[in-house]
Amino acid sequence: MRRIAVVLALTVLASTQGALAQFAPGARSVGMGGAGMVFSTGVDAIEWNPANLALEGGWNISLGEVGAAALFSGITLDDFRSMVEDDGAASAVVADFPASGLTLATSTEGYLTDRSAEGEDLPRTGSALPTIGLSFGSFGLRVRSRVLNEARMSKELADLIVDGFDPSEMQNYRIGNTGLRTTSFTEITAAYGAMLGDRMAIGVGGRYVQGHKLIETRFFEPVLDLLNETADVTAAAVEAPGGGGYGLDVGLALDLFAGFRVSASATNVIQKMTWDDALVGYEYTYHGCDSGTLGCNSSFDLDPEELLDSLRFSDRTIDPSAMSLPMYQTAQGLYPGAFFPTVYRLGVGWQVGWTTIELVGSSVSPKGREHSQWDDRISLGIEQRLFFLRLRAGGAKGSDGLQVISGGVGLGLGPVNLDVSGGLMSGGFEFAESLVTPEDVDYAGGHVTLSVQIKGGGS
């Protein structure tokens, strides 16, 4: 049955309006499995390591960067494909879901997210500013708009959607941690790199963050009527309509010998993010019953259109003194962790002639929730230039069992550079929280990124 796959997809669409995302800053990095920091240049160096601006020089204009990425926890790509293609497979796939349920994390390009939402008459959560950038010599300026999303669904709710409402099982239905979380924002980063001697460079970047929306949606446990064999499920959504903050980045790069370079950076080493407290809220109740019961005219069904409509926000501002219990409990989960964590990166690379190899490790701390779900990893990537082509390949291994295999190609036509990269994410981890018996949970995902830049000068 395709309904569960459609609901999962539309659940994400309701929050992100598409799967346009970046796995890491820059298409070059995506093609190298998340490496690409050590010899990053121009606009890419602003986010990876501002010290490289002083080493590379030249000028660079980024005309745009878009991509697509999604990471499932609790399902394999083959299982998801079978749910979409074969109606008869959905029940068996859901039966194999882990007890912890299913999670889908995405990171999206904000400008196209906003434009596509406007065109489809969907709730707009993106940004009016596209992802662009400019660097000249040791200076750089980058504008990046993003939408981060996390959708969670319990195994029992997935079963309810696939197999329909069954009164004999109604006491076993559990909503659990089912819900959505969406963050949309624009970062404007100015960076500068300076040489310390002939081989060492340091860099600093200052970031202003404009928050557009912070949304928390939560589904609550069903209210059961055993006599009439009905079940009602309430959903509440709370939105902070804006916010603001800042961050400070630092970087260091050292050219050694024979083409080797060591690079280190910290993003958001100092940071602050504050969201509005004038909240907007919405509540909706789904009704479920046995279609054969007297007075019941429909069985429980999360219709995709109904789901989208229920997630549209009214203009009603929440009154803290008259807040309903579901709204209050949802609002409690809105602000905790709503900040951008520090990301530490350390890498070593070798570049001789037209060949580049990089080994990069990254770690996120503290664990603020506003970041991509796949930032903790070690990546190995290679780039080989063949006249006007640049071929890339790489892989990564995450501390929580995530694995990445990727590749890409760059096309240089004079100063114009077109880069396309993509890959697959897979793996698994052992989940033990609140479970009597730990269980294995699968990862599945993919990503693709496209960028267009104009470059000139530099080393």
Rosetta blueprint (number, residue, H / E / L):
1 M L
2 R L
3 R H
4 I H
5 A H
6 V H
7 V H
8 L H
9 A H
10 L H
11 T H
12 V H
13 L H
14 A H
15 S H
16 T H
17 Q L
18 G L
19 A L
20 L L
21 A L
22 Q L
23 F L
24 A L
25 P L
26 G L
27 A H
28 R H
29 S H
30 V H
31 G H
32 M L
33 G L
34 G L
35 A L
36 G L
37 M L
38 V L
39 F L
40 S L
41 T L
42 G H
43 V H
44 D H
45 A H
46 I H
47 E H
48 W H
49 N L
50 P L
51 A L
52 N H
53 L H
54 A H
55 L H
56 E H
57 G L
58 G L
59 W E
60 N E
61 I E
62 S E
63 L E
64 G E
65 E E
66 V E
67 G E
68 A E
69 A E
70 A E
71 L E
72 F E
73 S E
74 G L
75 I L
76 T L
77 L H
78 D H
79 D H
80 F H
81 R H
82 S H
83 M H
84 V H
85 E H
86 D L
87 D H
88 G H
89 A H
90 A H
91 S H
92 A H
93 V H
94 V H
95 A H
96 D L
97 F L
98 P L
99 A L
100 S L
101 G L
102 L E
103 T E
104 L E
105 A E
106 T E
107 S E
108 T E
109 E E
110 G H
111 Y H
112 L H
113 T H
114 D H
115 R H
116 S H
117 A H
118 E H
119 G H
120 E H
121 D L
122 L L
123 P L
124 R L
125 T L
126 G L
127 S L
128 A L
129 L L
130 P L
131 T L
132 I E
133 G E
134 L E
135 S E
136 F E
137 G L
138 S L
139 F E
140 G E
141 L E
142 R E
143 V E
144 R E
145 S E
146 R E
147 V E
148 L E
149 N E
150 E E
151 A E
152 R E
153 M E
154 S L
155 K H
156 E H
157 L H
158 A H
159 D H
160 L H
161 I H
162 V H
163 D H
164 G L
165 F L
166 D L
167 P H
168 S H
169 E H
170 M H
171 Q H
172 N H
173 Y L
174 R L
175 I L
176 G L
177 N L
178 T L
179 G E
180 L E
181 R E
182 T E
183 T E
184 S E
185 F E
186 T E
187 E E
188 I E
189 T E
190 A E
191 A E
192 Y E
193 G E
194 A E
195 M E
196 L E
197 G L
198 D L
199 R L
200 M E
201 A E
202 I E
203 G E
204 V E
205 G E
206 G E
207 R E
208 Y E
209 V E
210 Q E
211 G E
212 H E
213 K E
214 L E
215 I E
216 E E
217 T E
218 R E
219 F E
220 F L
221 E L
222 P L
223 V E
224 L E
225 D E
226 L L
227 L L
228 N L
229 E L
230 T E
231 A E
232 D E
233 V E
234 T E
235 A E
236 A E
237 A E
238 V E
239 E E
240 A E
241 P L
242 G L
243 G E
244 G E
245 G E
246 Y E
247 G E
248 L E
249 D E
250 V E
251 G E
252 L E
253 A E
254 L E
255 D E
256 L L
257 F L
258 A L
259 G L
260 F E
261 R E
262 V E
263 S E
264 A E
265 S E
266 A E
267 T E
268 N E
269 V E
270 I E
271 Q E
272 K E
273 M E
274 T E
275 W E
276 D L
277 D L
278 A L
279 L L
280 V E
281 G E
282 Y E
283 E E
284 Y E
285 T E
286 Y E
287 H E
288 G E
289 C E
290 D L
291 S L
292 G L
293 T L
294 L L
295 G L
296 C L
297 N L
298 S L
299 S L
300 F L
301 D L
302 L L
303 D L
304 P H
305 E H
306 E H
307 L H
308 L H
309 D H
310 S H
311 L L
312 R L
313 F L
314 S L
315 D L
316 R L
317 T E
318 I L
319 D L
320 P H
321 S H
322 A H
323 M L
324 S L
325 L H
326 P H
327 M H
328 Y H
329 Q H
330 T H
331 A H
332 Q H
333 G L
334 L L
335 Y L
336 P L
337 G L
338 A L
339 F L
340 F L
341 P L
342 T E
343 V E
344 Y E
345 R E
346 L E
347 G E
348 V E
349 G E
350 W E
351 Q E
352 V E
353 G L
354 W L
355 T E
356 T E
357 I E
358 E E
359 L E
360 V E
361 G E
362 S E
363 S E
364 V E
365 S E
366 P L
367 K L
368 G L
369 R L
370 E L
371 H L
372 S L
373 Q L
374 W L
375 D L
376 D L
377 R E
378 I E
379 S E
380 L E
381 G E
382 I E
383 E E
384 Q E
385 R E
386 L E
387 F L
388 F L
389 L E
390 R E
391 L E
392 R E
393 A E
394 G E
395 G E
396 A E
397 K E
398 G E
399 S L
400 D L
401 G L
402 L E
403 Q E
404 V E
405 I E
406 S E
407 G E
408 G E
409 V E
410 G E
411 L E
412 G E
413 L E
414 G L
415 P L
416 V E
417 N E
418 L E
419 D E
420 V E
421 S E
422 G E
423 G E
424 L E
425 M E
426 S E
427 G E
428 G E
429 F E
430 E E
431 F E
432 A L
433 E L
434 S L
435 L L
436 V L
437 T L
438 P L
439 E E
440 D E
441 V E
442 D E
443 Y E
444 A E
445 G E
446 G E
447 H E
448 V E
449 T E
450 L E
451 S E
452 V E
453 Q E
454 I E
455 K E
456 G E
457 G L
458 G L
459 S L
